[in-house]
């Protein structure tokens, strides 16, 4: 689940820390010079939907990326 894409690692880390402070997991990964904040990966859509709702409830915009 993607929570943001940034050209600046510092901004990505700020968002990552905000998500972590809300009690949810988040990681930053660099892809092609962009810093992507992920807030989870799920096999079951129901679990992903729960995380989306938790992030929205905490005030975050999220994008569910299917791969």
Phi, psi and omega in degrees: 000123184268128180251355177168156175227130186223148174277345182245121180301324182300318180293320178299318180293325176300312180295317177304312181296323178297318178294315179300320180294337178277000177093010180248160181275152178200144176224155176249132178231136177270128178227116178052043178080001177252148181253114186256130176262120177252138181243034176129157175224133188225143175275327183258128180301324180300320178292320178296318178300322178296318179293320177304313181296319178298318178293317177297319178298329179275000175095014181261147169270135181228158178229122179274121182252122180263131177225000000 
